[in-house]
Amino acid sequence: MEAPMLTEQKPSYIGLPLRITVDGRDHELRLLQKEVERHARHIRIQLDDELYTLVNPGDGWRFDGEEADPALAHAIWHAIALRYRL
């Protein structure tokens, strides 16, 4: 985990938050990079005020260096893909 971003540090391309619900819990998600493409291998995000990197080594999305829920990582990718029509 990385330190949270302050409001002054947020780049202009961070738009409205995405909201997802996984296993009955609501999460707020913000994309921290300008462009995302269908075949991306990593994505920087802010999830519930904490910074994470999602990676896809070819067999599905997961959190980089974390033992977090792979279903949550997949739900995040699905929300991003729907928002940006990937």
Secondary structure, DSSP 8 states (H G I E B T S, - for coil): -B----GGG--TT--S-EEEEETTEEEEEEE-SS---TT-SEEEEEETTEEEEEE-SSS--EETT----HHHHHHHHHHHHHHTT-
